[in-house]
Amino acid sequence: MDHSTHLKGLSLTFLAVLILSPDALLVRLIHCDVWTLLFWRCLLTSIMQSLFLALFYRRQFLQSFRNIGRTGLLSAAVVAIGGLFFVNSLKQTAAANTLIILAAAPLFSSLLSWFFLREKIARHTWVAIFICFGGILLIFSGSLSSGLLLGDLLALGATFMWASNIVILRSGKSINMVPANLLGNLLVVPAALLAGAQPMAFSGSDMFYLVLLGGVVLPVSFTMITVSPRYLPAPEVSLILLTETIVGPIWVWLALNEVPLTTTLLAGLLIVGTLALHTLASLWNMRHPHALEQIPG
């Protein structure tokens, strides 16, 4: 990989994380009920993704949806459920709790790949999985006394869904699955209506934040994140995405003065530090695949 391509990938991924980082804050700033929020968040994201796909595929727009097959439909269902869990989690617990738990999604996907696809897990990945599970339990222990446990469990559900989606996408990696993500968002729209969403029940400030979130932040950042692995190794992308786990709660703290619990801060240091070291180890192994073989036995 040449220097200019690598620099392009770094710039693209960092910009995507910067755009995505206010996601949790915007959800907290929107005061309409959670189902109305989900309705507009997912509808606007779907509309923008449709425009992106139409510009990219032109006459092959409809064919891009046919190409995803059953794998894509399964991915769409998982994306929809994960989105429901994520937004409800942000309404039920501290933003830091949600984002830190979600950061462990790549390790959950490794565990699911081992269980369902029989893929081997490296020793350092097993260590990282157990440490991160310990960190999540630490978050739960702090939430028991503060009434935030339900939100933490919803975050864990979202993490499991998004980790499952990573495994699903791996089985269909030769196909562009952005249409599946679009369908997943669309699935939430009727579900939100059935659950009691009131699409016209929002204030002027709510509409501004909804348009910013669903019309700009989510579609633009996720499109860039989808493209960035073309220019950077996947572990390096994952490492950069970890910064959202740190920056997201900072936005919420600055705007709403929401200070994470001490247990959350400790768990965050444990989980983010472990994930960073694990990703760096994966990058090193990828760039030096035969290094261990050269060590004298």
N, C-alpha and C positions, 0 to 999 in steps of 0.2 A: 504494500500500500504506500503510494507516494505521499510526500509531505502536504501538498495542497489538498488532496482528497481527505487526509486525516484532519486537517485544519477545518475543512468544510463540515465534516461530521461533528467535530467538537462544537463549532459555532452553532450548527443546526440544533444539536441536542441541548446545549446550554440555553439557547433562546426558547426552545420548547418548554424547558423546566421553568424558566422565568415567567413565561406566559401562563403556565399551568398553576404556578404556586399560589395565586389568590383564590383558587377553587374553593377551598374550605371556608375562607373568609366570606366569599360571596354567598355561599349557602347559608352562613350564619346571619348575614345582613338582610336576607330576604325574609320578610315576616309573614307572608301568606302561609296557609297550611301546607303540610309536607306533600300532599297529593297534587295540589295545584303547582307547587314548585317542581315536582317530578314531571308533570304534564308539560310545562313550558320548557324545562331544561332539556328533556329528551326530544320534544318536537322541534325546537329550534336547532339542536345539534343535528338531527336527521336532515332537516332542510339544507343546512350548510354543507353537510357531507354529500348530499345528493348533488348540489351544485359543483362541488369539487370533482365528483365522479363523472358528472356529465361533461365537464370541461376536459377531463383526462381521456374518457372512453369515447365520447361523441356518439357515433352510431352503434357502438358496442355496449352502450350503457346498460340496456336490459340484459344482454348476454352476460355481463359481469355478475349479475345476481344469479343467473342459472348456473354459472360455473362453480359457485360455492358448494352446491350439492347438499347432502344430508349433514356432512361435517359442518358446513357453514350454518345450517339451521340450528344444529345443536349449540354451536358457538353463540348464535344470536340469543337463544334461550338463556344461556349461562350469563351473557352480558346483561340481559334484562334483569335477572334476579340479583346479580352483583350490584347493579345500579340502585335497585330498590334498597338493598342492605346498606350501601354506602351513604346515601342521603339520609336515611333514617338514623344511621349511626351518628352522623354529624349533629343531628337534632337531639340526640339522647346522651351524648358524652362529650368530653373535651376534644377539640380538634386534634391536639397532640396525640391523644390516645388512639384515635382512628388512624391517623397518618403513620404512626409508628408501627401499629399492628399490620397495616397494609404493606409496609415496607418488606415484610417477611414473605410476600407472595412468591418470589422466585424460588425460595427454599421449599415452600409448600408444593410448588410444581415439581421440584426434584423428587419429593417424597411420592407424589402421585404418579410420576413417570416410572419410578421404581416399582410401585405396586401394580399399575395397570399395563405399562409397556415393558416391564422387566428390564429397564435400563439400569446399569450399574451406577451406584452413587460413590463418589470418591470419599476417602476417609475424612478429609477436611470439610466436606459438605455435611457429613453426618455430625461432626462436632458442631458446626455452625447451626444445624437444625436443632440440636438439643439445647444449645445456649439461647437461641431465639425463643424456643418454647418456654424456657425458664424466664426470659424477659417478659413474655406475654403474661405468664402467671403472676409475675411481679406487678404488672399493670392491673390485672384483675384484683389482686389483694388490696391495692390502694383504692379501687373503685367500690369494693364491698361496703366500706364505711361512708362513702360519699354519694351513693345512689346512682352510680354511673355504669354499673355492671351490664345492664341491658344494652346500652350503647356499645360497650366493648364487645359483647357477644355478637352484635350485629356487624361490627367491624371484622370480627373473626370470620363470620359468614361471608362477607364481601371478599375477604382475603382468599378463602377457600374457593369461591366462585371464580375469581380472577386467576387463581393458580390453575384451576381446572381448565380455564379457557386457554392458558398457555400450552397445556398438554394437548388440548383439542387442535389448536393451531399448528402444533408440531406435526400432527398426523396429516395436515393438509397444507404444508408449508410451500408447496409449489403453486398455490393458488392465492390470488390477492383476496384477503379476507376483510378488507375495509367494508364491502357491502354487507357482510355479516354483522359488523359492528353497528352499521346504520340500521339494519333490521332489528337488532337488539334494542336500540333506542326507541324504534317505532313500536315495539311490543309493549313498552312501558306506557305509552300514551293511552290506549284503551283501558289498560289495567288501572291507571290512575283515575280515569273517568268513572269506572265501575266502583272504585274505592271511595268516591266522593269528591274528586277534584272539581273546583269551580273556576274554570279558565278566565272568567272576567272579574274575579274577586281579588284584586290586587291594587296596591297604591302606585302612585307615579314613580316613587323611588324603587319599589319592587320591580316594576317593568324595566327600569333602567338596568338594574342588576341582573335581571333575567336575560335581557338581550345581550348584555356584556358576557354573561356566563355561557349561555347556550349558543349565541351567535358568533362569538369570537374565541373566548378562552378555550373551551373544550374542543370544538372542531379543528381550530388552527393548531393547538398544541398536540393533539393526538395524531393529526395528519403528519406533522413534523416528526413525532416520535416513531411513527410507522415507517417513515422514509429513512431515518437516521442510521439504522443498521446496514444500509447499503454502503455507507461510508466509514463506519466504525465497527469494530468487533462487538458482538452482543454484550459480553461482560463489561466492556467499557461504557456502553450505553447505560447498563444497569447501575454502574457506579455513579455516573452523573445524575441519574434519576433519583438517587438517594438524597441529593441535596434538597429535593422538594419536601422530604420528611422533616428537614430542619427549617427551611425557609417558610413553609406553610404555617406552622404554629407561630412563627415570629410575626407574620402579618396579622394573625388573630390577636396576638398579645398587644401589638402596637395599636390596633384599631378598637379592640373591645376590652383590653386589659385582662384577658383571660390567662391566668398564670397556671401552668400545668402543676399537678401534684408532684411532690418530691419523688414518690415511687415511679411516676411516669418519666421524670427526668432521668432517674437512674436506669430505668428499663430502656429508655431511648438511647442513652450512651452505650449500653450493653448491646442492644440490637443493631443500631446503626454502625457501631464500631466493628462488630462481628461481621456484618454484611460487607462492610468496606474491605476488611482484611480478606474475607472469602473471595470477593470479586477480584481483588488484586492477585490472590493466589491463582485463580482461574486464568487470569490474563497471563501470568508468568508461565503457567503450564502450557498455555496455548502457543506462546512464543518460544518456549524451550521444551518441546515435546519429548526430547530424548535426553534431557538433563539428568533425570534419575538413573537412566540406564548407564550413564557415563561415570556414576559414582562408584568407586571400587567397592566390591563386596568383601 
